[in-house]
Amino acid sequence: MNELTGLERLASGAIPYPFSHVRELLAPFPPGREPIIDLTLGEPRETMPAHVAETIADAQARFANYPPIRGTDELRQAIAAWIDRRFKLKPGIDPETSILPCNGSREGLFYAALPAVGRKRQPEGTRPAILMCNPYYAAYIGAALATNAEPVYLNATKATGQLPDLEALASEASLLKRTCALYLCSPANPQGAVATPEYIARALDLARRYDFMLFFDECYSELYSDEPPVGALTVAAATPERFRNLIVFNSLSKRSNLPGMRSGFMAGDEKFLASLATIRNLIGPQMPGPIQVASAAIWADETHVAANRLAYKKKYDVCDEVLGTRYGYTRPAGGFFLWLDLGNFGGGIDASVTLWKRAGVKVLPGAYLAQTGRDGINPGADFVRVALVQSPETIRQALERIVDVFA
């Protein structure tokens, strides 16, 4: 029997969506306690910027017009101004050529694979490869399979600093020659590790040496414990090639508590973005005009972002108090997840069922966020991901239940 194509694997459900998967896992069992506490979905619940609804209402006439696929000048300029401020770019990024708004970063992360595979011709009989951190965000593997590229999982574990081992990757010349894209995430989802400037420079060097695209997912860049994470654009801007072979992705979902607004951007390599804009002009959806107006205003406002970070700090204070060092916990450098090692309690899947049945707490098995790597190991198997999206009081209650169950 012939091997399934990537699209056939997607259509057949061979790669289950993590949240559907956990619903199916827990469906046969009633919760052990009330109220139920759901910590699976990374859906921010902090206060959104106060002016969002009003700004959209003021711009509602724009719903009558088809918006430009590349975004309005005002939005691109607002994004460029934010990038320049946040990542200290001098000279600044060009809003005309190096920024492409999208409907949330997930759309961009998926669509970017199309020109990445298309730009690098492979020898006959050679399958293109798309590399990704493992655990990964679902859009990465979806993009790889949709382009019929081979998804290659680069395990990110405690031993590798919770980011893929680029030194080991550098020795795999035959793989890198057929690589079209490498997806990295910093702060990492779910581990919260932050890439150093040296790490980013190493990834960028590999991308340029083997002419593949480095896709750097920075969706959690504004949620950090101490120092702001360095951006890939900052590192790239210090090189003679500037943004060549690099695309950075970010959005308002986590930064501004607006996951339902679906507003993000891609920034970097201008030649690549021009190709991607051509593709999106044929098959991609534009961001609605009023959403573009509101997005421009939100990128210009940092007050609510600082308040957001303070809210998560209070939640991590609760985690420090309740968990201590249990389950391998340490306060992550960024993001809003806990990545708890429950290997001593049956592993992530069994522990998730136990928590649900005994404590009414719903968490996400780490195995559902990763694949078995080339070493035969699923790096998420022992873990559960806990999203800190509830109030500090509810998080305290959930963590106390977890400690009661896994004493």
N, C-alpha and C positions, 0 to 999 in steps of 0.2 A: 504494500500500500504506500502511495506517495505521501511524503511529509506534508502536513498542512502549511499553507502560506501564512504569513503574519496576519493578514486580514481574516483568513479563515479561523485562525486561533482566537482573534478578538471576537468574531461573530459567534463562535461556539461557546464563549464564556470560559475558555481555558485559563484566562487570567481574571479571576473574580474581583469585582470592585470591593475594597476592604470593608466598607460599611454595610453593603448587602451581605457580605460573607459573615460578619459578626451577628447580624440580625438572624440569619439562618442558624448559626451556631447556638444562639441562646433561645430561639423560639420554642423549643420543646419544654422549657423549664420555666416555672413561675419564679418571680423574684422572691428572695428570701426575706426582704425587709422593705418597708415603706417609710418615707417616700423613696422612690427610685431616684438614683443619682446617675445621670448619663455623662460620662467623661470621654466619649469616643470621638466626637466630631470636633475638629479645630475651628469652631465657629465663634468668633469673638462676640462677647455680650456686654462689653463695656459701652459707655455712652458714645454715640456717634457725634461728629461735629454738629453744633446747634444750627448752623445755617444751611444744612444740606437741602432739606425739603423746600425751604424758601427760595433758594437759588434755582432749584429745578423748576419750581412753579413760575418764577419770573421769566425763565427761558422756555416755557412750554410751547411757544409758537414755533420753535425749531423742530418740534416733532413733525411738522408739516413738510420738512425738507429732508432729502437724502443727504446725510452728512458725508464729508470727504473721508475716503478710506485711510488717508495718512493722518487724519486728525486735523483740527483747526490750528491755525497759527498760534492762537492764544494758548491752547492746551500744550502744544509742543514747547512753546517758550516757557510756560510755567514749569513743565517737567525739567527742561534744561536748567532753569534757574535753581530748582531744587537740587538737581544733581551737582551743579557747580558749588552750591553752598555746602551741601552735605559731604561731598567727597573732595572738596577743595581743588577743583580742576582749574588750572591756569596754563594755557588758554582754556576757555570753557568749551563744552561740547556744543556742536552745531545743531540747533533745533531743526534745521531744514533737512539735513541729510542723515543724522545719526540717532534720531529718535522716531519710534513708530508706536503710537498708542494702540492698545488692544483691549478686548473685552475680558479683562482679568488676565493674570499671568498664565493661567492654564491654557487659554487659547493660544497665546504666543509660544509657550513651551511645546505645544503640539505642532502648530503650523511650521515652526522653525525647522523641524526635521525635514520638511519637503525640499527646500532648496539646499539644505546641508547634504542630503544624499544626492540630489541632482547635480551639484556643482563638482563632484569628485568622481570622475569616471573610473570604473574598476576594470581590471583585466577580465577577459571572458572567462566565465565560470567561477568568478570570485564574488562572494557575497559581502556586501558592505556591512560594517559593524557600527553600532551605536553603543557607546560605553556609558555606564551610569553608576552613581553611588548606590550602595545596597546596604541598608534600606533606601528606598527610593520613593519619589512622588509618582502617583499612578500615571500622570501625563507622560512621563519619560518612557515607560515601557509601551504605552499606547502608541506613542509616536514612532518608536522603533518598529513595532509590529505593523503599523499602517504603511510604512515605507518598505516593508519586507526586508529590513535590515536585521542582522543578528543582534539581539540584545545581549550585551556582555556585562555581567554584574561584578562590580568591584566592591568587595566586602569592606565595610567601615565598622570597625570594632574598637574596643578599648585598647587593644594592642596596637592599632594604627592611629590612635588619637581620634577615633570616631569619624575619620575621613579616609577616603581610599588611599592606599599606599602608592604614591606616584613614583617613588624610587623603584619599586618592583615593576610597575607598569612600564617604565622607561626601558627596561630590558627586553620587552616584547615587541621587537621591531616588526615582525610579520603581522601582528595584530594591528599595530598602529598604522601601518601602511594602508590597511583597508578600512580604518576608522574614519567615519564621516563627522561624528560629533561626540563630545564628552559632556554629560550632564553632571554638574556639581552643585551643591547647595550649602550656603553659609549665611547665617547660622543653620546648621544641619537640622533637618526634619527627619527623625524626631529627637536626635541626641542633643542638639543645642550646641555642638562644637562650632568654633569659629576658625576659619582659615586664616593663617598668618600671611603677611605680604610675600614672604619667601615661598610659601606653598602655592599661592596664586601665580607667582612668577614662574614657578616650575611647570604648572599646568599650562600656562600660556606659551611657554617655550616649546613644550611638546606639541601643542596645537599648531604652532607655526612651523616647526621642523617637519611635521608630517602632514601639514596642510589640512587639518580638520577644524571644525568649529568648536570652540569652548563655550558652552551654554552655562552661564553662571546664575543660579537661582538665588536671588537676594530678598525673597518675600518677607523674611523675618528680620531684615536688617535694622529696623527701628525698635525692635524689642530686645534690649540687652541689659545685662546686670550692672556692668561697670563702664567699660570703655566702648565707644561705638565701633562695631566691626569695620575693619578696613574693606573698602569696595574694590572689586576687580577693575573698575574703570580707573580708579586711582593708580593702581599698579600699572595698568596698560598705558596710561597717559605719560608715564615716566620713561617709556621706551620710544625709540625712533619710529616704530611702526604704529604708535598710538593704539587704535582700537582694532587693528586688523586681526581677524580670526576670533573675535570676542563679541558675544552678545550677552548683556545682562538683563535680567527680568525682575520687575518689581510691581507692586500693586498697592491699592488703597485698602485691600481686604483686611490685612493684619495691622498695618500701620495706623489706620483710621477707623477700624471697626466697621467696615462697610463691605462685607463679603457679598451682599446682595446687589451692590451697585455695578459690579463687574467692570472694574476700571483698572487698567494697568498699563505697562509700557515695556517695550524692548529698546535697548540702547546699545550702540557700539559701532561695529563695522558697517560703514556707509554703503559699500558695494553690496554686501550681503542683504542689508535692509532694503535696498532698492529692488533686489530680486524678490525678496519676500513680499514687498508691497505689490509687486506685479501679480504674484500668485494670489494674494488676498483680494486684489481687485476683481479677480475672476470668481473666487469661491468663498471669500471670507465676509463675515458680517461687520458692518461699521458700528462704531460706538454711537448711540443716539446723541443728537445735538445737545439737548439739555444736560445729559450726563457729562458731556465734554465740558460744558460751562461750569458745572459744579465741581468737576475734577480739578480744573485749573485753580479754582478757589481753594480747594482742600490741600493741594500740593504746596500752596503758599502759606499755609497755617501750621505752625509748629506747637502752638499752645496745647492743643488737644493731644498731640503725640506725647509730649512730656507727661501729661496727666495719665495717659495710657500706660507709660512705663512705670509710673508710681503705683498704679493699681496692680500691675503684675508683681512689682517688688513686694507688696503686702501679701500677695498670694504665696510667693516663694518664702517669705518669712514664716508663714504657716507650715509650709513643707519642711523647712529647716527644723522647726520646733517639734512637729509630730513624727517625722521620719528619722531625724538624726542621720545616721549612716546606714539605715536599713536598706536592703535590696540594692546596694551599690549606689544609693542616691548621693549626689552632690549637686549643688545649685549650678545649673548650666549657664554658659556664658551668654546665650541668647535663645530666642524663641519662647514658647509658652507650653512646652510639654515636659512631662516626666518620662524617663525611659528606665523603668524599674526591672531589675533582674529577679525573676521569680523561678529561676531554674531549680532551686531547692524545693520548690512547691509544685513540681510537675511540669514546669515550663509555661509559656505564655498562654497557650490555648486552654490547657486544663485549668490553669489558675483563673482565667477569665470566666470560665463556667462556674468554678467554685465561688468566686466573688459574687456572681449573679445569683446563684442558688442560695447562698448563705447570707449575703449582705445587701443585695439589691443594688449593687454598684456595677455599672457597665463600663468596661475599659476595652481597648483594642489590642488583640494579640499581635505581638511584634512580627510573628511569622506572616501575617497578612500584609505587611508593609515591605516584605523582602522576598527574594527568591533564593533557592539553593544555588550557591555560587559554584565556581569551577573547582573549589576544594571540597565540594560535597556538603558544605555547611550552609544552613540558613542562619545568617547572623542575628535575625530577630527571634529565633525560636524560643529562647529563654525569657523573652522580655514582654512587657505590656507597655503600651503608650497611654498616658493619662493626660488629657487636655485640660489645662487650667483655665477653663472658660466660665466656670461658675463663680459665685461670690466667694470671698475668703471663708465665710461661715460654712457654706456648703462644701467647699473643698476640705475644710477641717473635719467635717462630719464624715466625708467619704474616706479620707485618709485614716481616720480613727477606726472606721469599719475595716479597712484593709489590714491595719495592724492587728486588730482583734482576730481576724481570720487567719492571718499568716504571722502568728506570734513567734 
